[in-house]
Amino acid sequence: MLDRDLAALYETETKTLNLPVKRNLMRFPKDFLFHLTKEEFESLRFQIEASKGGGAQDTCPTLLPNKV
């Protein structure tokens, strides 16, 4: 799940969701989140734009497991 999708689910901004996670990384399992490479991000971005008709994001998103 993308960080921006989880933020939308909780009706908050992506940066508001990511900040406490980044500040408390030691509290989460190592596989709790990961970042896309630039190539993965570009591929995903084009897929999202094609399916949703927009919503481009400038920075690589953080991905979180579906079980949060």
PyMOL Python script that loads the backbone (N, CA, C, O; Angstrom):
from pymol import cmd

cmd.read_pdbstr("""\
ATOM      1  N   MET A   1       0.857  -1.160   0.000  1.00  0.00           N
ATOM      2  CA  MET A   1       0.000   0.000   0.000  1.00  0.00           C
ATOM      3  C   MET A   1       0.908   1.230   0.000  1.00  0.00           C
ATOM      4  O   MET A   1       1.884   1.291   0.748  1.00  0.00           O
ATOM      5  N   LEU A   2       0.583   2.189  -0.831  1.00  0.00           N
ATOM      6  CA  LEU A   2       1.365   3.420  -0.879  1.00  0.00           C
ATOM      7  C   LEU A   2       1.052   4.298   0.322  1.00  0.00           C
ATOM      8  O   LEU A   2      -0.066   4.304   0.839  1.00  0.00           O
ATOM      9  N   ASP A   3       2.055   5.032   0.748  1.00  0.00           N
ATOM     10  CA  ASP A   3       1.852   5.921   1.892  1.00  0.00           C
ATOM     11  C   ASP A   3       0.747   6.937   1.639  1.00  0.00           C
ATOM     12  O   ASP A   3      -0.007   7.265   2.555  1.00  0.00           O
ATOM     13  N   ARG A   4       0.641   7.431   0.433  1.00  0.00           N
ATOM     14  CA  ARG A   4      -0.402   8.434   0.150  1.00  0.00           C
ATOM     15  C   ARG A   4      -1.805   7.819   0.202  1.00  0.00           C
ATOM     16  O   ARG A   4      -2.763   8.499   0.569  1.00  0.00           O
ATOM     17  N   ASP A   5      -1.931   6.543  -0.160  1.00  0.00           N
ATOM     18  CA  ASP A   5      -3.227   5.872  -0.078  1.00  0.00           C
ATOM     19  C   ASP A   5      -3.636   5.646   1.376  1.00  0.00           C
ATOM     20  O   ASP A   5      -4.800   5.817   1.737  1.00  0.00           O
ATOM     21  N   LEU A   6      -2.659   5.255   2.212  1.00  0.00           N
ATOM     22  CA  LEU A   6      -2.945   5.074   3.630  1.00  0.00           C
ATOM     23  C   LEU A   6      -3.288   6.409   4.288  1.00  0.00           C
ATOM     24  O   LEU A   6      -4.182   6.475   5.132  1.00  0.00           O
ATOM     25  N   ALA A   7      -2.581   7.471   3.902  1.00  0.00           N
ATOM     26  CA  ALA A   7      -2.880   8.802   4.439  1.00  0.00           C
ATOM     27  C   ALA A   7      -4.295   9.223   4.048  1.00  0.00           C
ATOM     28  O   ALA A   7      -5.015   9.795   4.866  1.00  0.00           O
ATOM     29  N   ALA A   8      -4.695   8.950   2.822  1.00  0.00           N
ATOM     30  CA  ALA A   8      -6.051   9.288   2.384  1.00  0.00           C
ATOM     31  C   ALA A   8      -7.088   8.498   3.175  1.00  0.00           C
ATOM     32  O   ALA A   8      -8.148   9.022   3.520  1.00  0.00           O
ATOM     33  N   LEU A   9      -6.778   7.239   3.460  1.00  0.00           N
ATOM     34  CA  LEU A   9      -7.681   6.407   4.249  1.00  0.00           C
ATOM     35  C   LEU A   9      -7.910   7.006   5.636  1.00  0.00           C
ATOM     36  O   LEU A   9      -9.022   6.974   6.162  1.00  0.00           O
ATOM     37  N   TYR A  10      -6.855   7.544   6.214  1.00  0.00           N
ATOM     38  CA  TYR A  10      -6.948   8.161   7.539  1.00  0.00           C
ATOM     39  C   TYR A  10      -7.234   9.664   7.474  1.00  0.00           C
ATOM     40  O   TYR A  10      -7.213  10.358   8.491  1.00  0.00           O
ATOM     41  N   GLU A  11      -7.498  10.145   6.272  1.00  0.00           N
ATOM     42  CA  GLU A  11      -7.839  11.551   6.038  1.00  0.00           C
ATOM     43  C   GLU A  11      -6.794  12.501   6.620  1.00  0.00           C
ATOM     44  O   GLU A  11      -7.115  13.423   7.369  1.00  0.00           O
ATOM     45  N   THR A  12      -5.538  12.252   6.255  1.00  0.00           N
ATOM     46  CA  THR A  12      -4.437  13.098   6.686  1.00  0.00           C
ATOM     47  C   THR A  12      -3.471  13.287   5.520  1.00  0.00           C
ATOM     48  O   THR A  12      -3.611  12.641   4.482  1.00  0.00           O
ATOM     49  N   GLU A  13      -2.508  14.157   5.689  1.00  0.00           N
ATOM     50  CA  GLU A  13      -1.508  14.368   4.647  1.00  0.00           C
ATOM     51  C   GLU A  13      -0.456  13.268   4.725  1.00  0.00           C
ATOM     52  O   GLU A  13      -0.206  12.707   5.792  1.00  0.00           O
ATOM     53  N   THR A  14       0.150  12.972   3.598  1.00  0.00           N
ATOM     54  CA  THR A  14       1.172  11.936   3.543  1.00  0.00           C
ATOM     55  C   THR A  14       2.324  12.255   4.488  1.00  0.00           C
ATOM     56  O   THR A  14       2.807  11.373   5.199  1.00  0.00           O
ATOM     57  N   LYS A  15       2.766  13.511   4.501  1.00  0.00           N
ATOM     58  CA  LYS A  15       3.894  13.861   5.377  1.00  0.00           C
ATOM     59  C   LYS A  15       3.535  13.699   6.852  1.00  0.00           C
ATOM     60  O   LYS A  15       4.400  13.384   7.669  1.00  0.00           O
ATOM     61  N   THR A  16       2.260  13.912   7.199  1.00  0.00           N
ATOM     62  CA  THR A  16       1.814  13.737   8.576  1.00  0.00           C
ATOM     63  C   THR A  16       1.855  12.261   8.970  1.00  0.00           C
ATOM     64  O   THR A  16       2.119  11.938  10.128  1.00  0.00           O
ATOM     65  N   LEU A  17       1.602  11.381   8.036  1.00  0.00           N
ATOM     66  CA  LEU A  17       1.680   9.946   8.280  1.00  0.00           C
ATOM     67  C   LEU A  17       3.133   9.477   8.364  1.00  0.00           C
ATOM     68  O   LEU A  17       3.477   8.676   9.234  1.00  0.00           O
ATOM     69  N   ASN A  18       3.974   9.966   7.475  1.00  0.00           N
ATOM     70  CA  ASN A  18       5.353   9.495   7.394  1.00  0.00           C
ATOM     71  C   ASN A  18       6.243   9.993   8.528  1.00  0.00           C
ATOM     72  O   ASN A  18       7.156   9.279   8.941  1.00  0.00           O
ATOM     73  N   LEU A  19       6.005  11.177   9.032  1.00  0.00           N
ATOM     74  CA  LEU A  19       6.885  11.760  10.040  1.00  0.00           C
ATOM     75  C   LEU A  19       7.021  10.910  11.303  1.00  0.00           C
ATOM     76  O   LEU A  19       8.147  10.620  11.706  1.00  0.00           O
ATOM     77  N   PRO A  20       5.923  10.495  11.946  1.00  0.00           N
ATOM     78  CA  PRO A  20       6.091   9.666  13.150  1.00  0.00           C
ATOM     79  C   PRO A  20       6.720   8.304  12.846  1.00  0.00           C
ATOM     80  O   PRO A  20       7.422   7.745  13.688  1.00  0.00           O
ATOM     81  N   VAL A  21       6.475   7.778  11.667  1.00  0.00           N
ATOM     82  CA  VAL A  21       7.085   6.500  11.299  1.00  0.00           C
ATOM     83  C   VAL A  21       8.595   6.673  11.198  1.00  0.00           C
ATOM     84  O   VAL A  21       9.349   5.853  11.721  1.00  0.00           O
ATOM     85  N   LYS A  22       9.041   7.732  10.530  1.00  0.00           N
ATOM     86  CA  LYS A  22      10.476   7.980  10.384  1.00  0.00           C
ATOM     87  C   LYS A  22      11.132   8.246  11.740  1.00  0.00           C
ATOM     88  O   LYS A  22      12.272   7.839  11.966  1.00  0.00           O
ATOM     89  N   ARG A  23      10.429   8.915  12.627  1.00  0.00           N
ATOM     90  CA  ARG A  23      10.994   9.227  13.947  1.00  0.00           C
ATOM     91  C   ARG A  23      11.093   7.992  14.840  1.00  0.00           C
ATOM     92  O   ARG A  23      11.873   7.979  15.792  1.00  0.00           O
ATOM     93  N   ASN A  24      10.316   6.963  14.542  1.00  0.00           N
ATOM     94  CA  ASN A  24      10.257   5.772  15.399  1.00  0.00           C
ATOM     95  C   ASN A  24      10.579   4.489  14.646  1.00  0.00           C
ATOM     96  O   ASN A  24       9.973   3.452  14.912  1.00  0.00           O
ATOM     97  N   LEU A  25      11.506   4.541  13.729  1.00  0.00           N
ATOM     98  CA  LEU A  25      11.823   3.371  12.909  1.00  0.00           C
ATOM     99  C   LEU A  25      12.208   2.149  13.733  1.00  0.00           C
ATOM    100  O   LEU A  25      11.940   1.021  13.320  1.00  0.00           O
ATOM    101  N   MET A  26      12.823   2.352  14.875  1.00  0.00           N
ATOM    102  CA  MET A  26      13.250   1.226  15.704  1.00  0.00           C
ATOM    103  C   MET A  26      12.063   0.437  16.268  1.00  0.00           C
ATOM    104  O   MET A  26      12.237  -0.706  16.693  1.00  0.00           O
ATOM    105  N   ARG A  27      10.893   1.008  16.281  1.00  0.00           N
ATOM    106  CA  ARG A  27       9.705   0.333  16.830  1.00  0.00           C
ATOM    107  C   ARG A  27       9.016  -0.584  15.822  1.00  0.00           C
ATOM    108  O   ARG A  27       8.122  -1.351  16.181  1.00  0.00           O
ATOM    109  N   PHE A  28       9.431  -0.502  14.569  1.00  0.00           N
ATOM    110  CA  PHE A  28       8.786  -1.281  13.512  1.00  0.00           C
ATOM    111  C   PHE A  28       9.705  -2.397  13.033  1.00  0.00           C
ATOM    112  O   PHE A  28      10.927  -2.257  13.083  1.00  0.00           O
ATOM    113  N   PRO A  29       9.129  -3.504  12.569  1.00  0.00           N
ATOM    114  CA  PRO A  29       9.952  -4.566  11.988  1.00  0.00           C
ATOM    115  C   PRO A  29      10.704  -4.033  10.763  1.00  0.00           C
ATOM    116  O   PRO A  29      10.268  -3.071  10.130  1.00  0.00           O
ATOM    117  N   LYS A  30      11.819  -4.657  10.440  1.00  0.00           N
ATOM    118  CA  LYS A  30      12.644  -4.186   9.318  1.00  0.00           C
ATOM    119  C   LYS A  30      11.894  -4.229   7.989  1.00  0.00           C
ATOM    120  O   LYS A  30      12.174  -3.432   7.094  1.00  0.00           O
ATOM    121  N   ASP A  31      10.953  -5.143   7.855  1.00  0.00           N
ATOM    122  CA  ASP A  31      10.212  -5.256   6.596  1.00  0.00           C
ATOM    123  C   ASP A  31       8.892  -4.478   6.626  1.00  0.00           C
ATOM    124  O   ASP A  31       8.027  -4.697   5.779  1.00  0.00           O
ATOM    125  N   PHE A  32       8.734  -3.578   7.589  1.00  0.00           N
ATOM    126  CA  PHE A  32       7.496  -2.821   7.715  1.00  0.00           C
ATOM    127  C   PHE A  32       7.283  -1.865   6.552  1.00  0.00           C
ATOM    128  O   PHE A  32       6.156  -1.701   6.085  1.00  0.00           O
ATOM    129  N   LEU A  33       8.353  -1.232   6.079  1.00  0.00           N
ATOM    130  CA  LEU A  33       8.214  -0.318   4.950  1.00  0.00           C
ATOM    131  C   LEU A  33       9.463  -0.370   4.098  1.00  0.00           C
ATOM    132  O   LEU A  33      10.526  -0.796   4.551  1.00  0.00           O
ATOM    133  N   PHE A  34       9.325   0.062   2.880  1.00  0.00           N
ATOM    134  CA  PHE A  34      10.472   0.155   1.986  1.00  0.00           C
ATOM    135  C   PHE A  34      10.199   1.251   0.978  1.00  0.00           C
ATOM    136  O   PHE A  34       9.065   1.697   0.803  1.00  0.00           O
ATOM    137  N   HIS A  35      11.261   1.671   0.323  1.00  0.00           N
ATOM    138  CA  HIS A  35      11.161   2.739  -0.662  1.00  0.00           C
ATOM    139  C   HIS A  35      11.428   2.171  -2.053  1.00  0.00           C
ATOM    140  O   HIS A  35      12.257   1.277  -2.228  1.00  0.00           O
ATOM    141  N   LEU A  36      10.725   2.696  -3.015  1.00  0.00           N
ATOM    142  CA  LEU A  36      10.933   2.288  -4.394  1.00  0.00           C
ATOM    143  C   LEU A  36      12.209   2.902  -4.945  1.00  0.00           C
ATOM    144  O   LEU A  36      12.627   3.978  -4.519  1.00  0.00           O
ATOM    145  N   THR A  37      12.824   2.209  -5.897  1.00  0.00           N
ATOM    146  CA  THR A  37      13.920   2.818  -6.643  1.00  0.00           C
ATOM    147  C   THR A  37      13.310   3.820  -7.612  1.00  0.00           C
ATOM    148  O   THR A  37      12.100   3.819  -7.836  1.00  0.00           O
ATOM    149  N   LYS A  38      14.142   4.667  -8.178  1.00  0.00           N
ATOM    150  CA  LYS A  38      13.646   5.655  -9.136  1.00  0.00           C
ATOM    151  C   LYS A  38      12.976   4.962 -10.323  1.00  0.00           C
ATOM    152  O   LYS A  38      11.945   5.431 -10.806  1.00  0.00           O
ATOM    153  N   GLU A  39      13.543   3.861 -10.794  1.00  0.00           N
ATOM    154  CA  GLU A  39      12.970   3.130 -11.932  1.00  0.00           C
ATOM    155  C   GLU A  39      11.615   2.517 -11.567  1.00  0.00           C
ATOM    156  O   GLU A  39      10.671   2.577 -12.355  1.00  0.00           O
ATOM    157  N   GLU A  40      11.525   1.934 -10.383  1.00  0.00           N
ATOM    158  CA  GLU A  40      10.254   1.357  -9.932  1.00  0.00           C
ATOM    159  C   GLU A  40       9.190   2.442  -9.784  1.00  0.00           C
ATOM    160  O   GLU A  40       8.031   2.253 -10.153  1.00  0.00           O
ATOM    161  N   PHE A  41       9.608   3.576  -9.240  1.00  0.00           N
ATOM    162  CA  PHE A  41       8.688   4.694  -9.056  1.00  0.00           C
ATOM    163  C   PHE A  41       8.156   5.197 -10.392  1.00  0.00           C
ATOM    164  O   PHE A  41       6.957   5.440 -10.527  1.00  0.00           O
ATOM    165  N   GLU A  42       9.030   5.357 -11.380  1.00  0.00           N
ATOM    166  CA  GLU A  42       8.593   5.831 -12.698  1.00  0.00           C
ATOM    167  C   GLU A  42       7.605   4.850 -13.327  1.00  0.00           C
ATOM    168  O   GLU A  42       6.598   5.269 -13.899  1.00  0.00           O
ATOM    169  N   SER A  43       7.878   3.570 -13.228  1.00  0.00           N
ATOM    170  CA  SER A  43       6.979   2.563 -13.775  1.00  0.00           C
ATOM    171  C   SER A  43       5.617   2.607 -13.081  1.00  0.00           C
ATOM    172  O   SER A  43       4.577   2.585 -13.739  1.00  0.00           O
ATOM    173  N   LEU A  44       5.632   2.669 -11.758  1.00  0.00           N
ATOM    174  CA  LEU A  44       4.392   2.722 -10.994  1.00  0.00           C
ATOM    175  C   LEU A  44       3.633   4.009 -11.282  1.00  0.00           C
ATOM    176  O   LEU A  44       2.410   3.997 -11.420  1.00  0.00           O
ATOM    177  N   ARG A  45       4.357   5.113 -11.373  1.00  0.00           N
ATOM    178  CA  ARG A  45       3.714   6.410 -11.618  1.00  0.00           C
ATOM    179  C   ARG A  45       2.943   6.407 -12.936  1.00  0.00           C
ATOM    180  O   ARG A  45       1.822   6.913 -13.000  1.00  0.00           O
ATOM    181  N   PHE A  46       3.528   5.848 -13.974  1.00  0.00           N
ATOM    182  CA  PHE A  46       2.836   5.791 -15.260  1.00  0.00           C
ATOM    183  C   PHE A  46       1.624   4.869 -15.200  1.00  0.00           C
ATOM    184  O   PHE A  46       0.613   5.144 -15.847  1.00  0.00           O
ATOM    185  N   GLN A  47       1.704   3.785 -14.439  1.00  0.00           N
ATOM    186  CA  GLN A  47       0.562   2.886 -14.285  1.00  0.00           C
ATOM    187  C   GLN A  47      -0.575   3.575 -13.540  1.00  0.00           C
ATOM    188  O   GLN A  47      -1.740   3.433 -13.912  1.00  0.00           O
ATOM    189  N   ILE A  48      -0.241   4.318 -12.494  1.00  0.00           N
ATOM    190  CA  ILE A  48      -1.258   5.019 -11.710  1.00  0.00           C
ATOM    191  C   ILE A  48      -1.910   6.112 -12.547  1.00  0.00           C
ATOM    192  O   ILE A  48      -3.133   6.255 -12.543  1.00  0.00           O
ATOM    193  N   GLU A  49      -1.103   6.879 -13.258  1.00  0.00           N
ATOM    194  CA  GLU A  49      -1.649   7.952 -14.084  1.00  0.00           C
ATOM    195  C   GLU A  49      -2.581   7.398 -15.154  1.00  0.00           C
ATOM    196  O   GLU A  49      -3.612   7.999 -15.455  1.00  0.00           O
ATOM    197  N   ALA A  50      -2.222   6.260 -15.725  1.00  0.00           N
ATOM    198  CA  ALA A  50      -3.054   5.666 -16.765  1.00  0.00           C
ATOM    199  C   ALA A  50      -4.368   5.148 -16.185  1.00  0.00           C
ATOM    200  O   ALA A  50      -5.415   5.268 -16.821  1.00  0.00           O
ATOM    201  N   SER A  51      -4.320   4.574 -14.985  1.00  0.00           N
ATOM    202  CA  SER A  51      -5.534   3.992 -14.411  1.00  0.00           C
ATOM    203  C   SER A  51      -6.443   5.027 -13.753  1.00  0.00           C
ATOM    204  O   SER A  51      -7.665   4.878 -13.775  1.00  0.00           O
ATOM    205  N   LYS A  52      -5.860   6.074 -13.169  1.00  0.00           N
ATOM    206  CA  LYS A  52      -6.657   7.062 -12.457  1.00  0.00           C
ATOM    207  C   LYS A  52      -6.804   8.370 -13.219  1.00  0.00           C
ATOM    208  O   LYS A  52      -7.600   9.228 -12.840  1.00  0.00           O
ATOM    209  N   GLY A  53      -6.039   8.521 -14.288  1.00  0.00           N
ATOM    210  CA  GLY A  53      -6.136   9.756 -15.061  1.00  0.00           C
ATOM    211  C   GLY A  53      -5.470  10.938 -14.381  1.00  0.00           C
ATOM    212  O   GLY A  53      -5.942  12.068 -14.509  1.00  0.00           O
ATOM    213  N   GLY A  54      -4.384  10.700 -13.660  1.00  0.00           N
ATOM    214  CA  GLY A  54      -3.665  11.803 -13.028  1.00  0.00           C
ATOM    215  C   GLY A  54      -3.120  11.414 -11.688  1.00  0.00           C
ATOM    216  O   GLY A  54      -2.912  10.232 -11.413  1.00  0.00           O
ATOM    217  N   GLY A  55      -2.887  12.395 -10.848  1.00  0.00           N
ATOM    218  CA  GLY A  55      -2.388  12.134  -9.515  1.00  0.00           C
ATOM    219  C   GLY A  55      -0.902  11.908  -9.450  1.00  0.00           C
ATOM    220  O   GLY A  55      -0.428  11.130  -8.622  1.00  0.00           O
ATOM    221  N   ALA A  56      -0.146  12.586 -10.322  1.00  0.00           N
ATOM    222  CA  ALA A  56       1.295  12.408 -10.331  1.00  0.00           C
ATOM    223  C   ALA A  56       1.898  12.850  -9.000  1.00  0.00           C
ATOM    224  O   ALA A  56       1.416  13.782  -8.357  1.00  0.00           O
ATOM    225  N   GLN A  57       2.958  12.161  -8.608  1.00  0.00           N
ATOM    226  CA  GLN A  57       3.652  12.445  -7.363  1.00  0.00           C
ATOM    227  C   GLN A  57       5.113  12.666  -7.719  1.00  0.00           C
ATOM    228  O   GLN A  57       5.667  11.936  -8.541  1.00  0.00           O
ATOM    229  N   ASP A  58       5.743  13.663  -7.112  1.00  0.00           N
ATOM    230  CA  ASP A  58       7.104  14.011  -7.466  1.00  0.00           C
ATOM    231  C   ASP A  58       8.154  13.179  -6.744  1.00  0.00           C
ATOM    232  O   ASP A  58       9.234  12.957  -7.290  1.00  0.00           O
ATOM    233  N   THR A  59       7.872  12.717  -5.548  1.00  0.00           N
ATOM    234  CA  THR A  59       8.854  11.973  -4.773  1.00  0.00           C
ATOM    235  C   THR A  59       8.495  10.501  -4.725  1.00  0.00           C
ATOM    236  O   THR A  59       7.329  10.128  -4.854  1.00  0.00           O
ATOM    237  N   CYS A  60       9.504   9.672  -4.539  1.00  0.00           N
ATOM    238  CA  CYS A  60       9.265   8.236  -4.439  1.00  0.00           C
ATOM    239  C   CYS A  60       8.439   7.951  -3.185  1.00  0.00           C
ATOM    240  O   CYS A  60       8.786   8.409  -2.096  1.00  0.00           O
ATOM    241  N   PRO A  61       7.360   7.205  -3.332  1.00  0.00           N
ATOM    242  CA  PRO A  61       6.516   6.916  -2.175  1.00  0.00           C
ATOM    243  C   PRO A  61       7.116   5.857  -1.269  1.00  0.00           C
ATOM    244  O   PRO A  61       7.983   5.085  -1.678  1.00  0.00           O
ATOM    245  N   THR A  62       6.648   5.837  -0.051  1.00  0.00           N
ATOM    246  CA  THR A  62       6.976   4.777   0.889  1.00  0.00           C
ATOM    247  C   THR A  62       5.878   3.736   0.765  1.00  0.00           C
ATOM    248  O   THR A  62       4.703   4.081   0.647  1.00  0.00           O
ATOM    249  N   LEU A  63       6.249   2.482   0.790  1.00  0.00           N
ATOM    250  CA  LEU A  63       5.273   1.408   0.717  1.00  0.00           C
ATOM    251  C   LEU A  63       5.173   0.736   2.070  1.00  0.00           C
ATOM    252  O   LEU A  63       6.173   0.513   2.752  1.00  0.00           O
ATOM    253  N   LEU A  64       3.935   0.416   2.445  1.00  0.00           N
ATOM    254  CA  LEU A  64       3.652  -0.199   3.731  1.00  0.00           C
ATOM    255  C   LEU A  64       2.890  -1.498   3.505  1.00  0.00           C
ATOM    256  O   LEU A  64       2.207  -1.647   2.492  1.00  0.00           O
ATOM    257  N   PRO A  65       3.000  -2.429   4.428  1.00  0.00           N
ATOM    258  CA  PRO A  65       2.270  -3.688   4.265  1.00  0.00           C
ATOM    259  C   PRO A  65       0.768  -3.465   4.381  1.00  0.00           C
ATOM    260  O   PRO A  65       0.332  -2.473   4.964  1.00  0.00           O
ATOM    261  N   ASN A  66      -0.019  -4.375   3.834  1.00  0.00           N
ATOM    262  CA  ASN A  66      -1.468  -4.247   3.917  1.00  0.00           C
ATOM    263  C   ASN A  66      -1.969  -4.446   5.328  1.00  0.00           C
ATOM    264  O   ASN A  66      -3.063  -3.987   5.655  1.00  0.00           O
ATOM    265  N   LYS A  67      -1.214  -5.108   6.167  1.00  0.00           N
ATOM    266  CA  LYS A  67      -1.607  -5.346   7.559  1.00  0.00           C
ATOM    267  C   LYS A  67      -0.964  -4.299   8.439  1.00  0.00           C
ATOM    268  O   LYS A  67       0.142  -4.502   8.942  1.00  0.00           O
ATOM    269  N   VAL A  68      -1.644  -3.179   8.631  1.00  0.00           N
ATOM    270  CA  VAL A  68      -1.107  -2.119   9.481  1.00  0.00           C
ATOM    271  C   VAL A  68      -1.901  -2.064  10.746  1.00  0.00           C
ATOM    272  O   VAL A  68      -1.621  -1.238  11.615  1.00  0.00           O
TER     273      VAL A  68
END
""", "prot")
cmd.dss("prot")
cmd.show_as("cartoon", "prot")
cmd.util.cbc("prot")
cmd.orient("prot")
